[in-house]
Amino acid sequence: MQPILEVRNLTKVFHRGSLLARDRIVAVDSVSFAMQRGEVFTLAGESGCGKTTTARMILGFEQPTSGEIIYEKNQERWHPKIWFSQRIQAVFQNPFETFNPLRKVEGYLFETVRNYGLARSRAEAVELINAKLEAVGLNYGEVEGRYPSEFSGGQLQRISIARSLLVDPALLIADEPVSMVDASIRMSIVNLFRRLRDELNMGILYITHDLATAYYLGGQIAVMFRGNIMEMGPAQEVLINPRHPYTQLLRESIPEADPDRKWQGRISIAETEQEEYLRTGCKFAGRCPQVMDICKKQVPDLVDVEGVQVKCHLYAEQKSVREEVS
């Protein structure tokens, strides 16, 4: 099956400091993955892992240093001036920043219809807008004449999704779409993504630090750390049975209602650290409880472990031993 989106060796390098003392920060390091239409593909990880920078390059907001982004192979390649089309739309983290507080929300919906020539009259436009709002659990009567401040964060996020649906996209890129909404309505939006995937055969690139919603959405997942994909495979397999020590740490960091659970001796997730980006070898070596000498010197390869790709020397050594035995 032909991928709807393919990313090949995508790399983004930033430089910090003066001309005489500049650090080279590889924010995204040779990231590769592919996703199908009708599939959810999740990029997950803590703040500063490179997932949003990856999304920004795919969306055309950042120029890649190297690598390729291919949309529907043999049809469109990435270019910042032509990347957005009726086939690709995006939903962002903060719905309150999406809409001008001094402008009525319906104006954005009519603007999209007008820009893409989706209706021949206002009545036809209202009919189309109402259909897309109903797809996300709203209707035109609830939106008409109202300003952003008159909606909740969850309602505004649904309106953002409805706006993207007006052009019937094949691919929706959702960058932390539920992180700014109340927990009580978070799952309703995640359920909406599942329904869009199933009913419209839409591909959804889901960017998140929330492993619970990633698990619920299913599909494929790539867990990132300091610009590298550390583990990639079926979401439920990766999150139920994580192989990489970093994925194990992420899963253990999810709060559980168990007052007797012991946390002593476990490493914690730290803030973004420049020295980890500059580290030679595995970027996670400074925090890994299973670190070996080779981890500090050599970047590990992605190794296939029962259908899951793991970037870890632990599994590279196990693979070598199996090959010697066989």
C-alpha positions as a Markdown table, in Angstrom:
| # | Residue | x | y | z |
|---|---|---|---|---|
| 1 | Met | 0.0 | 0.0 | 0.0 |
| 2 | Gln | 1.3 | 3.4 | -0.9 |
| 3 | Pro | 2.0 | 5.7 | 2.1 |
| 4 | Ile | 0.1 | 8.9 | 2.3 |
| 5 | Leu | 3.1 | 10.5 | 4.1 |
| 6 | Glu | 6.7 | 9.4 | 4.0 |
| 7 | Val | 9.6 | 11.0 | 5.9 |
| 8 | Arg | 13.1 | 10.1 | 5.0 |
| 9 | Asn | 16.2 | 10.9 | 7.1 |
| 10 | Leu | 14.6 | 14.2 | 8.2 |
| 11 | Thr | 17.2 | 16.4 | 10.0 |
| 12 | Lys | 17.1 | 19.9 | 11.6 |
| 13 | Val | 20.2 | 21.6 | 12.9 |
| 14 | Phe | 20.1 | 24.7 | 15.0 |
| 15 | His | 23.2 | 26.7 | 16.1 |
| 16 | Arg | 23.6 | 28.5 | 19.5 |
| 17 | Gly | 26.2 | 30.9 | 20.7 |
| 18 | Ser | 28.5 | 33.4 | 19.0 |
| 19 | Leu | 30.5 | 32.8 | 15.8 |
| 20 | Leu | 33.6 | 31.9 | 17.9 |
| 21 | Ala | 31.8 | 29.5 | 20.2 |
| 22 | Arg | 28.8 | 28.0 | 18.5 |
| 23 | Asp | 27.1 | 24.8 | 19.5 |
| 24 | Arg | 25.5 | 22.6 | 16.9 |
| 25 | Ile | 22.2 | 21.3 | 18.2 |
| 26 | Val | 20.7 | 18.5 | 16.1 |
| 27 | Ala | 17.0 | 19.0 | 17.1 |
| 28 | Val | 15.8 | 16.2 | 14.7 |
| 29 | Asp | 18.3 | 13.6 | 13.8 |
| 30 | Ser | 17.7 | 11.5 | 10.6 |
| 31 | Val | 14.1 | 10.7 | 11.5 |
| 32 | Ser | 12.3 | 8.3 | 9.1 |
| 33 | Phe | 8.8 | 6.9 | 9.1 |
| 34 | Ala | 5.8 | 6.3 | 6.8 |
| 35 | Met | 2.1 | 6.3 | 7.5 |
| 36 | Gln | -0.9 | 5.1 | 5.5 |
| 37 | Arg | -4.3 | 6.7 | 4.8 |
| 38 | Gly | -6.8 | 5.7 | 7.4 |
| 39 | Glu | -4.1 | 5.2 | 10.0 |
| 40 | Val | -3.1 | 7.1 | 13.2 |
| 41 | Phe | 0.6 | 7.6 | 13.5 |
| 42 | Thr | 1.8 | 9.1 | 16.8 |
| 43 | Leu | 5.0 | 11.0 | 17.6 |
| 44 | Ala | 5.4 | 10.9 | 21.3 |
| 45 | Gly | 7.9 | 12.0 | 23.9 |
| 46 | Glu | 8.6 | 14.6 | 26.6 |
| 47 | Ser | 9.0 | 18.3 | 26.0 |
| 48 | Gly | 12.1 | 19.0 | 23.9 |
| 49 | Cys | 12.3 | 15.6 | 22.3 |
| 50 | Gly | 11.9 | 17.0 | 18.7 |
| 51 | Lys | 8.4 | 15.8 | 17.9 |
| 52 | Thr | 7.0 | 19.3 | 17.4 |
| 53 | Thr | 10.0 | 20.4 | 15.3 |
| 54 | Thr | 9.4 | 17.4 | 13.2 |
| 55 | Ala | 5.7 | 18.4 | 12.8 |
| 56 | Arg | 6.7 | 22.0 | 12.0 |
| 57 | Met | 9.0 | 20.8 | 9.2 |
| 58 | Ile | 6.2 | 18.6 | 7.8 |
| 59 | Leu | 3.8 | 21.6 | 7.9 |
| 60 | Gly | 6.4 | 23.8 | 6.2 |
| 61 | Phe | 6.9 | 26.1 | 9.2 |
| 62 | Glu | 10.6 | 25.1 | 9.4 |
| 63 | Gln | 13.0 | 24.4 | 6.6 |
| 64 | Pro | 14.7 | 21.0 | 7.0 |
| 65 | Thr | 18.5 | 20.9 | 7.1 |
| 66 | Ser | 18.4 | 17.7 | 5.1 |
| 67 | Gly | 16.1 | 14.8 | 4.3 |
| 68 | Glu | 12.8 | 14.4 | 2.4 |
| 69 | Ile | 9.1 | 14.7 | 3.1 |
| 70 | Ile | 6.9 | 13.1 | 0.5 |
| 71 | Tyr | 3.2 | 13.3 | 0.4 |
| 72 | Glu | 1.4 | 10.6 | -1.6 |
| 73 | Lys | 4.5 | 9.3 | -3.4 |
| 74 | Asn | 5.1 | 10.5 | -6.9 |
| 75 | Gln | 2.6 | 13.3 | -6.4 |
| 76 | Glu | 3.9 | 16.0 | -4.1 |
| 77 | Arg | 7.2 | 16.7 | -2.4 |
| 78 | Trp | 7.6 | 19.2 | 0.4 |
| 79 | His | 7.9 | 22.8 | -0.4 |
| 80 | Pro | 7.0 | 25.6 | 2.0 |
| 81 | Lys | 5.0 | 27.6 | -0.5 |
| 82 | Ile | 2.8 | 24.7 | -1.8 |
| 83 | Trp | 2.6 | 22.2 | 1.1 |
| 84 | Phe | -0.7 | 23.3 | 2.5 |
| 85 | Ser | -3.5 | 22.2 | 0.2 |
| 86 | Gln | -7.0 | 20.7 | 0.4 |
| 87 | Arg | -5.4 | 17.4 | 1.1 |
| 88 | Ile | -3.5 | 18.4 | 4.2 |
| 89 | Gln | -4.8 | 20.3 | 7.2 |
| 90 | Ala | -3.6 | 21.0 | 10.8 |
| 91 | Val | -5.0 | 21.4 | 14.3 |
| 92 | Phe | -2.8 | 23.1 | 16.9 |
| 93 | Gln | -2.3 | 23.0 | 20.6 |
| 94 | Asn | -4.0 | 26.1 | 21.9 |
| 95 | Pro | -7.5 | 26.8 | 20.4 |
| 96 | Phe | -7.6 | 30.2 | 21.9 |
| 97 | Glu | -4.6 | 31.3 | 19.8 |
| 98 | Thr | -6.2 | 30.0 | 16.6 |
| 99 | Phe | -9.0 | 32.6 | 16.7 |
| 100 | Asn | -8.8 | 36.4 | 17.0 |
| 101 | Pro | -10.8 | 37.3 | 20.1 |
| 102 | Leu | -12.3 | 40.3 | 18.3 |
| 103 | Arg | -13.6 | 38.3 | 15.3 |
| 104 | Lys | -16.7 | 36.1 | 15.2 |
| 105 | Val | -15.8 | 32.4 | 14.9 |
| 106 | Glu | -18.1 | 31.9 | 11.9 |
| 107 | Gly | -16.0 | 34.3 | 9.9 |
| 108 | Tyr | -13.1 | 31.8 | 9.8 |
| 109 | Leu | -15.4 | 29.0 | 8.5 |
| 110 | Phe | -16.9 | 31.2 | 5.7 |
| 111 | Glu | -13.4 | 32.4 | 4.9 |
| 112 | Thr | -12.2 | 28.8 | 4.3 |
| 113 | Val | -15.2 | 28.0 | 2.1 |
| 114 | Arg | -14.6 | 31.2 | 0.1 |
| 115 | Asn | -10.8 | 30.6 | -0.3 |
| 116 | Tyr | -11.3 | 27.1 | -1.6 |
| 117 | Gly | -14.4 | 27.8 | -3.7 |
| 118 | Leu | -16.4 | 25.2 | -1.8 |
| 119 | Ala | -19.9 | 26.8 | -2.3 |
| 120 | Arg | -21.7 | 28.9 | -4.8 |
| 121 | Ser | -24.0 | 30.8 | -2.4 |
| 122 | Arg | -24.2 | 31.7 | 1.3 |
| 123 | Ala | -27.0 | 29.2 | 1.8 |
| 124 | Glu | -24.8 | 26.4 | 0.3 |
| 125 | Ala | -21.9 | 27.6 | 2.5 |
| 126 | Val | -24.0 | 27.4 | 5.6 |
| 127 | Glu | -25.2 | 23.9 | 4.7 |
| 128 | Leu | -21.6 | 22.8 | 4.3 |
| 129 | Ile | -20.4 | 24.4 | 7.5 |
| 130 | Asn | -23.3 | 23.0 | 9.4 |
| 131 | Ala | -22.5 | 19.5 | 8.1 |
| 132 | Lys | -18.9 | 19.7 | 9.3 |
| 133 | Leu | -19.9 | 21.2 | 12.6 |
| 134 | Glu | -22.3 | 18.3 | 13.1 |
| 135 | Ala | -19.5 | 15.9 | 12.4 |
| 136 | Val | -17.7 | 17.2 | 15.5 |
| 137 | Gly | -20.8 | 17.4 | 17.7 |
| 138 | Leu | -21.9 | 21.0 | 17.1 |
| 139 | Asn | -24.2 | 22.9 | 14.7 |
| 140 | Tyr | -24.2 | 26.2 | 12.9 |
| 141 | Gly | -26.8 | 27.7 | 15.3 |
| 142 | Glu | -24.4 | 27.2 | 18.2 |
| 143 | Val | -21.7 | 29.1 | 16.4 |
| 144 | Glu | -23.5 | 31.9 | 14.6 |
| 145 | Gly | -22.8 | 35.4 | 15.8 |
| 146 | Arg | -20.5 | 34.3 | 18.7 |
| 147 | Tyr | -17.0 | 35.3 | 19.6 |
| 148 | Pro | -14.2 | 32.9 | 20.8 |
| 149 | Ser | -14.6 | 34.0 | 24.4 |
| 150 | Glu | -18.1 | 32.6 | 24.4 |
| 151 | Phe | -16.8 | 29.0 | 23.8 |
| 152 | Ser | -15.0 | 26.6 | 26.0 |
| 153 | Gly | -11.5 | 25.3 | 25.0 |
| 154 | Gly | -13.0 | 22.0 | 24.0 |
| 155 | Gln | -15.7 | 23.7 | 21.8 |
| 156 | Leu | -13.1 | 25.9 | 20.1 |
| 157 | Gln | -10.9 | 22.8 | 19.4 |
| 158 | Arg | -13.9 | 21.1 | 17.8 |
| 159 | Ile | -14.6 | 24.2 | 15.7 |
| 160 | Ser | -10.9 | 24.1 | 14.6 |
| 161 | Ile | -11.3 | 20.5 | 13.5 |
| 162 | Ala | -14.6 | 21.3 | 11.7 |
| 163 | Arg | -12.8 | 24.1 | 9.8 |
| 164 | Ser | -10.1 | 21.6 | 8.7 |
| 165 | Leu | -12.8 | 19.1 | 7.6 |
| 166 | Leu | -14.4 | 21.7 | 5.2 |
| 167 | Val | -11.9 | 20.8 | 2.5 |
| 168 | Asp | -12.2 | 17.0 | 3.0 |
| 169 | Pro | -8.4 | 16.5 | 3.8 |
| 170 | Ala | -6.7 | 13.1 | 3.4 |
| 171 | Leu | -4.2 | 13.9 | 6.2 |
| 172 | Leu | -4.8 | 15.8 | 9.4 |
| 173 | Ile | -1.8 | 16.8 | 11.5 |
| 174 | Ala | -2.8 | 17.3 | 15.2 |
| 175 | Asp | -0.1 | 18.9 | 17.3 |
| 176 | Glu | -0.8 | 18.4 | 21.0 |
| 177 | Pro | -4.6 | 18.9 | 20.3 |
| 178 | Val | -5.9 | 17.9 | 23.8 |
| 179 | Ser | -3.2 | 19.3 | 26.1 |
| 180 | Met | -5.0 | 22.6 | 26.6 |
| 181 | Val | -8.5 | 21.3 | 27.2 |
| 182 | Asp | -10.1 | 20.0 | 30.3 |
| 183 | Ala | -9.5 | 16.4 | 31.2 |
| 184 | Ser | -13.3 | 15.8 | 31.3 |
| 185 | Ile | -13.6 | 16.5 | 27.5 |
| 186 | Arg | -10.2 | 15.3 | 26.4 |
| 187 | Met | -11.4 | 11.8 | 25.6 |
| 188 | Ser | -14.3 | 13.1 | 23.6 |
| 189 | Ile | -11.9 | 14.8 | 21.2 |
| 190 | Val | -9.7 | 11.7 | 21.0 |
| 191 | Asn | -12.8 | 9.7 | 20.2 |
| 192 | Leu | -13.6 | 12.2 | 17.5 |
| 193 | Phe | -10.2 | 11.5 | 15.9 |
| 194 | Arg | -10.9 | 7.8 | 16.0 |
| 195 | Arg | -14.2 | 8.4 | 14.3 |
| 196 | Leu | -12.6 | 10.6 | 11.6 |
| 197 | Arg | -10.1 | 7.9 | 10.9 |
| 198 | Asp | -12.7 | 5.1 | 10.6 |
| 199 | Glu | -15.5 | 7.0 | 8.8 |
| 200 | Leu | -13.5 | 9.2 | 6.5 |
| 201 | Asn | -10.5 | 7.0 | 6.0 |
| 202 | Met | -8.3 | 10.0 | 7.1 |
| 203 | Gly | -4.7 | 9.7 | 8.0 |
| 204 | Ile | -3.9 | 11.4 | 11.4 |
| 205 | Leu | -0.4 | 12.4 | 12.5 |
| 206 | Tyr | -0.9 | 12.8 | 16.2 |
| 207 | Ile | 1.8 | 14.7 | 18.2 |
| 208 | Thr | 1.6 | 14.2 | 22.0 |
| 209 | His | 3.3 | 13.7 | 25.3 |
| 210 | Asp | 0.2 | 11.9 | 26.6 |
| 211 | Leu | 0.8 | 8.2 | 26.3 |
| 212 | Ala | -2.7 | 7.3 | 27.5 |
| 213 | Thr | -4.4 | 9.0 | 24.5 |
| 214 | Ala | -1.7 | 7.6 | 22.2 |
| 215 | Tyr | -2.5 | 4.1 | 23.5 |
| 216 | Tyr | -6.2 | 4.6 | 23.1 |
| 217 | Leu | -5.9 | 5.9 | 19.5 |
| 218 | Gly | -3.8 | 2.8 | 18.5 |
| 219 | Gly | -2.1 | 2.7 | 15.1 |
| 220 | Gln | 1.7 | 3.2 | 15.0 |
| 221 | Ile | 3.8 | 5.1 | 17.4 |
| 222 | Ala | 7.4 | 6.6 | 17.4 |
| 223 | Val | 8.8 | 7.5 | 20.7 |
| 224 | Met | 11.3 | 10.3 | 20.4 |
| 225 | Phe | 14.2 | 11.6 | 22.7 |
| 226 | Arg | 16.5 | 14.5 | 21.9 |
| 227 | Gly | 15.7 | 14.4 | 18.2 |
| 228 | Asn | 16.0 | 10.6 | 17.8 |
| 229 | Ile | 13.3 | 7.9 | 17.4 |
| 230 | Met | 14.2 | 5.5 | 20.2 |
| 231 | Glu | 11.4 | 3.0 | 19.6 |
| 232 | Met | 8.8 | 2.6 | 16.9 |
| 233 | Gly | 6.0 | 0.1 | 16.2 |
| 234 | Pro | 2.4 | -0.7 | 16.9 |
| 235 | Ala | 1.2 | 1.7 | 19.7 |
| 236 | Gln | -0.3 | -1.0 | 22.0 |
| 237 | Glu | 2.7 | -3.3 | 21.7 |
| 238 | Val | 5.2 | -0.5 | 22.3 |
| 239 | Leu | 3.3 | 0.9 | 25.3 |
| 240 | Ile | 2.3 | -2.4 | 26.9 |
| 241 | Asn | 5.7 | -4.1 | 26.4 |
| 242 | Pro | 8.3 | -1.3 | 26.0 |
| 243 | Arg | 11.8 | -2.4 | 25.0 |
| 244 | His | 13.8 | 0.8 | 25.2 |
| 245 | Pro | 14.7 | 2.0 | 28.7 |
| 246 | Tyr | 13.5 | 5.5 | 27.8 |
| 247 | Thr | 10.0 | 4.2 | 26.7 |
| 248 | Gln | 9.9 | 2.2 | 30.0 |
| 249 | Leu | 10.6 | 5.4 | 31.9 |
| 250 | Leu | 7.9 | 7.3 | 30.1 |
| 251 | Arg | 5.4 | 4.6 | 30.8 |
| 252 | Glu | 6.3 | 4.4 | 34.5 |
| 253 | Ser | 5.9 | 8.2 | 34.7 |
| 254 | Ile | 2.2 | 8.0 | 34.1 |
| 255 | Pro | 0.5 | 8.6 | 37.5 |
| 256 | Glu | -1.4 | 5.6 | 39.0 |
| 257 | Ala | -3.9 | 5.6 | 41.8 |
| 258 | Asp | -1.8 | 3.3 | 44.1 |
| 259 | Pro | -0.5 | 4.9 | 47.3 |
| 260 | Asp | 1.6 | 1.8 | 48.1 |
| 261 | Arg | 3.5 | 1.9 | 44.8 |
| 262 | Lys | 7.3 | 2.4 | 45.5 |
| 263 | Trp | 9.2 | 5.0 | 43.4 |
| 264 | Gln | 12.5 | 5.0 | 45.2 |
| 265 | Gly | 15.5 | 4.4 | 43.0 |
| 266 | Arg | 13.9 | 5.3 | 39.8 |
| 267 | Ile | 15.3 | 8.0 | 37.5 |
| 268 | Ser | 13.1 | 11.0 | 36.7 |
| 269 | Ile | 12.3 | 12.8 | 33.6 |
| 270 | Ala | 14.3 | 16.0 | 33.5 |
| 271 | Glu | 13.9 | 19.3 | 31.7 |
| 272 | Thr | 15.4 | 19.8 | 28.2 |
| 273 | Glu | 19.2 | 19.8 | 28.6 |
| 274 | Gln | 21.5 | 21.1 | 26.0 |
| 275 | Glu | 24.3 | 18.7 | 27.0 |
| 276 | Glu | 22.0 | 15.7 | 26.1 |
| 277 | Tyr | 21.7 | 17.1 | 22.5 |
| 278 | Leu | 25.5 | 17.5 | 22.4 |
| 279 | Arg | 26.2 | 14.0 | 23.9 |
| 280 | Thr | 28.3 | 11.6 | 21.9 |
| 281 | Gly | 26.7 | 8.2 | 21.4 |
| 282 | Cys | 23.2 | 7.5 | 22.7 |
| 283 | Lys | 21.5 | 10.6 | 23.8 |
| 284 | Phe | 19.8 | 8.7 | 26.7 |
| 285 | Ala | 23.1 | 7.3 | 28.1 |
| 286 | Gly | 23.3 | 9.9 | 30.9 |
| 287 | Arg | 20.0 | 8.8 | 32.4 |
| 288 | Cys | 19.8 | 5.1 | 31.4 |
| 289 | Pro | 19.8 | 2.6 | 34.2 |
| 290 | Gln | 21.3 | 0.0 | 31.8 |
| 291 | Val | 24.0 | 2.1 | 30.2 |
| 292 | Met | 27.1 | 0.4 | 28.9 |
| 293 | Asp | 30.4 | 1.8 | 27.8 |
| 294 | Ile | 29.5 | 1.5 | 24.1 |
| 295 | Cys | 26.4 | 3.7 | 24.7 |
| 296 | Lys | 28.7 | 6.7 | 25.6 |
| 297 | Lys | 30.8 | 6.3 | 22.4 |
| 298 | Gln | 28.6 | 5.0 | 19.6 |
| 299 | Val | 25.1 | 5.9 | 18.3 |
| 300 | Pro | 23.0 | 2.7 | 18.3 |
| 301 | Asp | 21.2 | 1.5 | 15.1 |
| 302 | Leu | 17.5 | 0.8 | 14.9 |
| 303 | Val | 17.1 | -2.9 | 15.5 |
| 304 | Asp | 14.0 | -5.0 | 14.7 |
| 305 | Val | 12.8 | -6.7 | 17.9 |
| 306 | Glu | 9.7 | -8.8 | 17.1 |
| 307 | Gly | 8.2 | -6.2 | 14.8 |
| 308 | Val | 9.3 | -3.2 | 16.9 |
| 309 | Gln | 12.2 | -0.9 | 15.9 |
| 310 | Val | 14.4 | -0.2 | 18.9 |
| 311 | Lys | 17.4 | 2.2 | 18.9 |
| 312 | Cys | 19.4 | 0.6 | 21.7 |
| 313 | His | 22.7 | -1.2 | 22.0 |
| 314 | Leu | 21.1 | -3.8 | 24.4 |
| 315 | Tyr | 19.2 | -5.3 | 21.4 |
| 316 | Ala | 22.0 | -4.9 | 19.0 |
| 317 | Glu | 24.2 | -7.1 | 21.2 |
| 318 | Gln | 21.4 | -9.7 | 21.6 |
| 319 | Lys | 21.0 | -9.7 | 17.8 |
| 320 | Ser | 24.7 | -10.4 | 17.3 |
| 321 | Val | 24.6 | -13.3 | 19.8 |
| 322 | Arg | 21.6 | -14.8 | 18.0 |
| 323 | Glu | 23.3 | -14.5 | 14.7 |
| 324 | Glu | 26.5 | -16.2 | 16.0 |
| 325 | Val | 24.4 | -19.1 | 17.5 |
| 326 | Ser | 22.5 | -19.6 | 14.3 |
